[in-house]
Amino acid sequence: MTAGTIFDKTRTPLTTWFEAAWHVTTAKNGLSAKTLERTIGTSYKVAWMMLHRFRIAMVSRERTQLSGNIEIDETFIGGVKQGGKRGRGATKSIVVIAVEIKQPKGFGRVRMRYVPDSSSDSLLPFVLDVVAPGSLILTDGWRSYNGLHDLGYSHKIVRLSESGDPAHVSMPGVHRISGLLKRWILGTLQGSLIPEHLQSYLEEFTFRFNRRTSGSRGLVFRRLLEHSVAAEPVTKNDVVNGYDWG
């Protein structure tokens, strides 16, 4: 019965998997592997592997692209390089964020990706993957976004220095998501992550944020189990050195 799912060849009882899924989806901010280990009584290695398999399952094969008005910008995860260097050239993990902006206020769904740099070769493929053609994309004046018109999008540049407003006012969506993401990493994960696993954590955050208005944690639990049986098998070797999200 477990063949072809993330439970394939597991030696952990399914009741333990289901208990773990319940705690993962009902805990407001999720669980670290250490907390899950103590909660369900497994070893740390088993808890860590279960969480990473669930994170992979959180990405639905059928999820649709973002549409409407979309804010896109990058944020930086990790400490400041010695010497205080900041900005797009700093040695940090770069995460690009896209979020739907609702009118007159509020945010819709979000997508995020860990990218090697802020070049157009990294940013434009992300946009093509997650945003529906014809959408209005709002960015700052970073030149790597200049090709959006040619890809079938409407593009509005929000020049923060000229607007007179702080970044969180001119582009509230991405800066709100960036702040929530960093607090989640520091709170739930105690700030402990490595770039090889960063995309997995981004997918968990995305899964949670996009279901933040659900009135029933039980439905979120059920959705995670549905995704788990629809996902392909995941081996230890698939995740130990970072899952290939390509």
N, C-alpha and C positions, 0 to 999 in steps of 0.2 A: 504493500500500500504506500510505502514511503518512496518507492523508486521514482526517479525523475523529479524530485522536489529537493528543497534544501535540507530535508531530513534524511536524505539518501545515505544508507550505510551508517547511520548514527547508532552509537551504543548507549546513548542517553535515552531514558524512557520518554515517550511522547508526552506523558503527563507532566514531566519536568519541563519539556519544551513549552507546553501550553501555559504552565505556571509562569515561566520566564516571560513569555509573550504578554501575559496579563500584567505583570509588574512593569514591563517596558512601556506599555501603552497607557497604563493608568497613573503612573508616576508623573506628576506635572512636568518635570524637567528631565525625565528619563533617568537612567541609572548608569553608573560606571561599572566596569567589569568587577571591581572590588566589592561594590555594594551588592551587585547581583550574586556574587559568590556567597556572601554572608546571608543573603535573603533566601536562596533556594538550596543552599547546602552542598554545592558542587565545588570542585577545585577551581582555582582562578583560571587555569588554561581552558577548562570547559566553558566557564562563564564568558570569557573573552571571545572564544570561537562562536558561541551562540549569538552574542551581540553582533558580531561582524556578519554572520549569515543573515540575521534579521535585517541589518542595514541594507544588504544587497536586495533582499526581498521587498524592502520598502519602495523600491523603484518599480512602478507598474509599467509593463510593456505597452499599455494602452493610454498612458497619460498624454493629454493633449497639450499643444503649444499655448503659450501665453498670448493674449490678444488685447486689443484696445490701446490704451496709453501705457507705455512701459518705461520705467526709469531703469537705466543701466549705469553702473559705475563699479569701480574696483575698491576693495579694501585690503588691508594687510594684516595677516595673522602672524603673531610671533613678536619677539622682543626687538627693540631698536638696535641696529648694528652699533658696535662700539665706536664712539666718536660722534654719535647723535645723528647719523645720516637718516633722512626721512624722504618720503615721496616715492614716485614710481620707479626710481632707480635703486631703492634700498634693497638690501639682501634680506628679504622676508618671503613668506608664502603669500602669493597673490591670489585672491579670490574675487571673481567677477560675479556680481549680483544683478539679477533682473527681477523686477517686481511690478505687478499690475497696479495701476493707480485708479482708484474708483472716484467717481464724481457724485456729489460735491466733495466727499472726503472718504478716507479709508483706503485700505490696501486689499488686493486680491491675493492671487497665488504668487509664489516665489520660485525661482530656480537659481542655483549657484554652481560654480565650477572652479576648481583649483587649476590655475593656468601657469605655465612656466614664466611668462612675461606679459607685458602690456602691449605687445605688438599687434598689428592688424591680423597677422597670421594666427594669433591665439584668440583674439576677441571676436572677430567677425564669424568664424565657424560656430562659436558659442551662440551668437545671436541667431544664426540660421537654424541651429538645432532647436532652440527653445522658444522663439518668437514667430508667430504666424505672419506671413507676408501681408502687407497693407497696414500693419500696426504703426502707430506713432511712437517713435522711440526718442526719449529725452536723455541726453548725455551732457557732460561738460565739454569743454573745447578740445579734449584730447584728440590729436590728429588720427589716431588709429581707427576712429569711428567714421572717418570721412567717406568711406565707401558704402555707407548704408543706403543711400539713395539708389545706387546702381544695383543693389540687391532686392529692390522692391519695397523698401520701407520709407515712410515719411520720417524725417529726422529734424528734431528741434534741438539746437544747442543752447544750453543754459550756462552762460558765462558768469561764473560765481563772482569774479572780481568786479564785473561791471554791474551786476544786479544790486550790489550794496547789501544783500542779505547774507547771513551765514549759511554754510552748506546745508545744515539741517532744515533750513526754511526753504531754500531754493529747490532742493532735491530731498524732500523728507523721507521718501520711501526707502531708498537704499541706505541712508544713514540710520534710519530706525532699525532696519534689518541687521546692518553691520553691528550696531550696539547690542542688539539682542543676541546675536551669534557669539560675540566676544564674551558677554556675561555668561552665556550657557557653557562655553568652553571652560571658563574659569571656575564656574560653580559646579557643574555636573562632572566635568572631566578633570577638575583641579588644574586646568591649564596644561595637562600632559597629553601631547599628541606629536606625531612626527609627520612630515609631509607625505610619506608613502600611504598613510591611512586617512589623510585629511578629507579626501573626497567622500569616504564612507561616512564620516561625521557630518559632512555637509548634507548628505542625503537623508540622514536621520533628522537633522534640524528641519529640512524642507518638508519631510513627511509630517512632522509635528506641527509646523507653522501652518501648513495648508489645511490642517484639520482642527485648527484652534477653536473654530466656532461650533464644532460638533457637540450636540447636547447629550451624547451618550458615549462614555468611554468604552462601553461594551461593543458598540459598533466599530470603533477604531480597532479594538482587539480582533474582532471578526475580520476586518479588512486586512490586517497584518497576516492572519492565518490564511486568508484567501490568496494573498500575494505569495505566501511561503510555499503553498502547494502548486502554484503556477510557475514559480521560478525554477531555473535550471539547477541541477546539483552543484554544490560548492564544496571543494575539497580544502583541506588544511593548507596545501601548497598554493591554492588560489588566493588566500588572504594573508598568509604570514608576512610576505614582503610587499603587501599592498595589492588590492584587487585591481584587475585591469578593466577599467570602466569604458575603455574604447569600444 
